[in-house]
Amino acid sequence: MALLEVKNLEVKFPLRQGELTALRDVSFSLDRGERLGIVGESGAGKSVAAFAILNLVSRPGYISGGKILFEGRDLAGLSRSELRTIRGNRINMIFQDPMMTLNPVLTIGTQMIECLRAHRRITPAAARQLAIEKLRAVSIPSPEARIDQYPHELSGGMRQRVVIAIALLTDPSVIIADEPTTALDVTIQAEIMELLLELCEHNNVALILITHDLGVVSQVTQRAIVMYAGRIVEEGATRRIIDSARHPYTQGLINALPERTRPGQRLNQIPGVMPSLMDIPQGCAFHPRCQLRIDACQQQLPAYSGSEHARVACLRVDEQERAQ
């Protein structure tokens, strides 16, 4: 049995103009210790999927269909007290901006100790010692001194290391990292991703990495999901997707990587923009931007073809593969 299973997940947001469907028929699984990447442009539904797993979808949004099974238990059906034993304990999340995650008026130590005591029967002294050990594990120098500092006294990279340390405090089974390096300098991003990968491997923690950067996904994850307009369009082993993407959208993302362009040339880009979730085109949502579209793409929602962990939603995928 998979550690985490998301089955036919649907999330909606009631608006004055009508209901907006942010996620449609999203299904995937995660095994213990596995590293899964979720990729797509802004507005694809990546972060909504992460928040839905933890039942943190902001009101008036709600989970309108599907199941989220963690060790066989449906998280969407748990009470608040039952969910608390999992959220922030067995499943933890690392957000984009550490300054928005950390409380600016509390010391690092106070926040870490509160987190531990919310989920463990532990004395303040023991919690402080464990917090220092976790700070040391994420390579923060002089953790005995840093633990009594406030977030504003640390650099951006150090703050993100603190956030990672907090995520590891309760020895979780799953960490969801939502664009964990977006707010950091380029020089620090690689260090943070390398640290996160090392810690997950060392502690056998499953990782869901949400990002728009296929380059990061190729270095960190074992399996990848590509999302577009609230729906999964391709899933498979990360290396296979990078080397031989099957969906035209995935191919466009890969071709847009800077390393795919010669020095001095214009960067490749996918024409057009992501459609509004209030006005998703009929048929394949990607067809207005797709150079391989046919008339059927404008009418027919493509079904998934392939196996459970190597699937694609494109009407022309078989034709493309025969031509190769």
CORJOWO-V533239 format. One record per residue. N is the residue number from 1. RES is the residue in one letter. PHI is phi as a letter, one per 40 degrees, with the letter a starting at -180 (999 if undefined). D_LAST is the distance of its C-alpha to the last C-alpha in Angstrom with 2 decimals. Layout:
BEGIN
[[N & RES & PHI & D_LAST] [N & RES & PHI & D_LAST]]
END
This chain:
BEGIN
[[1 & M & 999 & 36.17] [2 & A & c & 34.31] [3 & L & c & 36.61] [4 & L & b & 35.51] [5 & E & b & 33.84] [6 & V & b & 33.19] [7 & K & b & 32.85] [8 & N & f & 32.17] [9 & L & c & 33.99] [10 & E & b & 35.22] [11 & V & b & 37.42] [12 & K & b & 39.39] [13 & F & b & 41.80] [14 & P & c & 44.55] [15 & L & b & 45.27] [16 & R & c & 47.75] [17 & Q & c & 45.02] [18 & G & h & 43.70] [19 & E & c & 41.63] [20 & L & c & 38.66] [21 & T & c & 35.94] [22 & A & c & 34.69] [23 & L & b & 32.61] [24 & R & b & 31.02] [25 & D & f & 30.04] [26 & V & c & 29.29] [27 & S & b & 28.88] [28 & F & a & 28.23] [29 & S & b & 30.10] [30 & L & a & 31.34] [31 & D & c & 32.67] [32 & R & c & 35.57] [33 & G & g & 34.79] [34 & E & c & 31.19] [35 & R & b & 29.91] [36 & L & b & 27.90] [37 & G & b & 26.76] [38 & I & b & 26.84] [39 & V & b & 25.21] [40 & G & i & 25.43] [41 & E & c & 27.41] [42 & S & c & 31.14] [43 & G & g & 31.92] [44 & A & c & 28.92] [45 & G & h & 31.37] [46 & K & c & 30.93] [47 & S & c & 34.64] [48 & V & c & 35.77] [49 & A & c & 33.90] [50 & A & c & 35.70] [51 & F & c & 39.05] [52 & A & c & 38.61] [53 & I & d & 38.20] [54 & L & c & 41.60] [55 & N & f & 43.05] [56 & L & b & 43.72] [57 & V & c & 42.38] [58 & S & c & 44.98] [59 & R & c & 47.16] [60 & P & c & 46.98] [61 & G & c & 43.43] [62 & Y & a & 43.06] [63 & I & c & 40.71] [64 & S & c & 40.54] [65 & G & a & 38.47] [66 & G & g & 36.73] [67 & K & b & 37.82] [68 & I & b & 37.76] [69 & L & b & 38.66] [70 & F & b & 39.91] [71 & E & f & 40.95] [72 & G & g & 41.19] [73 & R & c & 43.42] [74 & D & c & 42.42] [75 & L & c & 43.13] [76 & A & c & 43.33] [77 & G & b & 46.32] [78 & L & c & 48.35] [79 & S & c & 51.60] [80 & R & c & 52.03] [81 & S & c & 53.92] [82 & E & c & 51.39] [83 & L & c & 48.50] [84 & R & c & 50.44] [85 & T & c & 50.31] [86 & I & b & 46.50] [87 & R & c & 45.82] [88 & G & g & 46.84] [89 & N & b & 47.49] [90 & R & c & 44.61] [91 & I & b & 41.99] [92 & N & b & 42.51] [93 & M & b & 40.91] [94 & I & b & 40.60] [95 & F & c & 40.69] [96 & Q & c & 39.58] [97 & D & b & 43.01] [98 & P & c & 45.49] [99 & M & c & 48.40] [100 & M & c & 47.71] [101 & T & c & 47.44] [102 & L & c & 50.59] [103 & N & c & 54.06] [104 & P & c & 55.64] [105 & V & b & 59.22] [106 & L & b & 58.75] [107 & T & c & 58.34] [108 & I & d & 55.25] [109 & G & c & 57.37] [110 & T & d & 58.75] [111 & Q & c & 55.31] [112 & M & c & 54.01] [113 & I & c & 57.18] [114 & E & c & 57.09] [115 & C & c & 53.53] [116 & L & c & 54.54] [117 & R & c & 57.74] [118 & A & c & 56.00] [119 & H & b & 53.98] [120 & R & b & 56.11] [121 & R & c & 59.74] [122 & I & a & 60.43] [123 & T & c & 63.29] [124 & P & d & 62.89] [125 & A & c & 63.61] [126 & A & c & 60.97] [127 & A & c & 58.44] [128 & R & c & 59.19] [129 & Q & c & 58.71] [130 & L & c & 55.35] [131 & A & c & 54.27] [132 & I & c & 55.24] [133 & E & c & 53.22] [134 & K & c & 50.08] [135 & L & c & 50.68] [136 & R & c & 50.97] [137 & A & c & 47.72] [138 & V & c & 45.83] [139 & S & g & 47.46] [140 & I & c & 50.04] [141 & P & c & 52.92] [142 & S & f & 56.44] [143 & P & c & 55.42] [144 & E & c & 59.13] [145 & A & c & 59.82] [146 & R & c & 56.61] [147 & I & c & 57.15] [148 & D & c & 60.18] [149 & Q & c & 58.50] [150 & Y & c & 57.23] [151 & P & d & 53.62] [152 & H & c & 54.60] [153 & E & c & 55.90] [154 & L & b & 52.44] [155 & S & c & 49.54] [156 & G & d & 46.32] [157 & G & c & 44.58] [158 & M & c & 47.61] [159 & R & c & 47.74] [160 & Q & c & 44.13] [161 & R & c & 45.03] [162 & V & c & 47.96] [163 & V & c & 45.74] [164 & I & c & 43.53] [165 & A & c & 46.76] [166 & I & c & 47.95] [167 & A & c & 44.71] [168 & L & c & 45.27] [169 & L & d & 48.99] [170 & T & c & 48.82] [171 & D & f & 46.29] [172 & P & c & 43.67] [173 & S & c & 40.88] [174 & V & b & 38.46] [175 & I & b & 38.30] [176 & I & b & 36.54] [177 & A & b & 36.05] [178 & D & c & 35.61] [179 & E & f & 34.57] [180 & P & c & 37.09] [181 & T & b & 36.92] [182 & T & d & 36.79] [183 & A & c & 40.52] [184 & L & b & 40.57] [185 & D & c & 40.43] [186 & V & d & 37.21] [187 & T & c & 39.09] [188 & I & c & 40.06] [189 & Q & d & 36.78] [190 & A & c & 35.23] [191 & E & c & 38.52] [192 & I & c & 38.63] [193 & M & c & 35.07] [194 & E & c & 35.71] [195 & L & c & 39.01] [196 & L & c & 37.56] [197 & L & c & 34.89] [198 & E & c & 37.62] [199 & L & c & 40.01] [200 & C & c & 37.59] [201 & E & c & 36.65] [202 & H & c & 40.34] [203 & N & b & 41.56] [204 & N & f & 38.67] [205 & V & c & 38.26] [206 & A & c & 35.18] [207 & L & b & 33.80] [208 & I & b & 32.16] [209 & L & b & 31.22] [210 & I & b & 30.90] [211 & T & a & 29.60] [212 & H & b & 27.65] [213 & D & c & 26.72] [214 & L & c & 23.36] [215 & G & c & 24.68] [216 & V & c & 27.56] [217 & V & d & 25.49] [218 & S & c & 23.33] [219 & Q & c & 26.64] [220 & V & b & 28.62] [221 & T & b & 26.78] [222 & Q & c & 25.11] [223 & R & b & 23.48] [224 & A & b & 22.68] [225 & I & b & 23.03] [226 & V & b & 21.96] [227 & M & b & 24.46] [228 & Y & a & 24.80] [229 & A & f & 27.99] [230 & G & g & 29.41] [231 & R & b & 26.52] [232 & I & c & 23.90] [233 & V & b & 20.40] [234 & E & a & 18.55] [235 & E & a & 19.90] [236 & G & i & 18.89] [237 & A & d & 19.70] [238 & T & d & 20.22] [239 & R & c & 18.43] [240 & R & c & 15.23] [241 & I & c & 15.52] [242 & I & c & 16.29] [243 & D & c & 13.53] [244 & S & a & 10.60] [245 & A & c & 12.25] [246 & R & b & 11.12] [247 & H & c & 13.94] [248 & P & d & 14.34] [249 & Y & c & 17.79] [250 & T & c & 16.85] [251 & Q & c & 14.41] [252 & G & c & 17.45] [253 & L & c & 19.80] [254 & I & c & 17.96] [255 & N & c & 17.68] [256 & A & c & 21.39] [257 & L & c & 22.45] [258 & P & d & 24.85] [259 & E & c & 23.34] [260 & R & c & 20.15] [261 & T & b & 22.50] [262 & R & c & 24.43] [263 & P & d & 28.22] [264 & G & g & 29.89] [265 & Q & c & 26.95] [266 & R & c & 27.01] [267 & L & c & 25.23] [268 & N & c & 22.18] [269 & Q & a & 23.07] [270 & I & c & 22.01] [271 & P & c & 24.08] [272 & G & g & 26.85] [273 & V & b & 28.41] [274 & M & c & 28.35] [275 & P & c & 30.24] [276 & S & c & 33.70] [277 & L & c & 33.90] [278 & M & c & 36.72] [279 & D & a & 34.51] [280 & I & c & 31.03] [281 & P & c & 29.17] [282 & Q & c & 28.87] [283 & G & g & 25.60] [284 & C & c & 22.94] [285 & A & c & 24.98] [286 & F & c & 22.23] [287 & H & c & 21.69] [288 & P & c & 24.29] [289 & R & b & 22.36] [290 & C & c & 18.78] [291 & Q & c & 17.20] [292 & L & b & 14.77] [293 & R & c & 17.78] [294 & I & b & 18.90] [295 & D & d & 22.45] [296 & A & c & 21.97] [297 & C & c & 21.12] [298 & Q & c & 24.70] [299 & Q & b & 26.32] [300 & Q & b & 24.52] [301 & L & c & 24.35] [302 & P & c & 21.03] [303 & A & c & 21.73] [304 & Y & c & 20.21] [305 & S & b & 17.59] [306 & G & h & 17.14] [307 & S & c & 20.06] [308 & E & d & 23.08] [309 & H & b & 21.98] [310 & A & a & 18.21] [311 & R & b & 18.00] [312 & V & a & 16.69] [313 & A & b & 18.36] [314 & C & a & 16.08] [315 & L & c & 16.15] [316 & R & b & 12.69] [317 & V & c & 10.86] [318 & D & c & 10.12] [319 & E & c & 8.95] [320 & Q & c & 6.53] [321 & E & c & 5.20] [322 & R & c & 5.51] [323 & A & c & 3.81] [324 & Q & c & 0.00]]
END
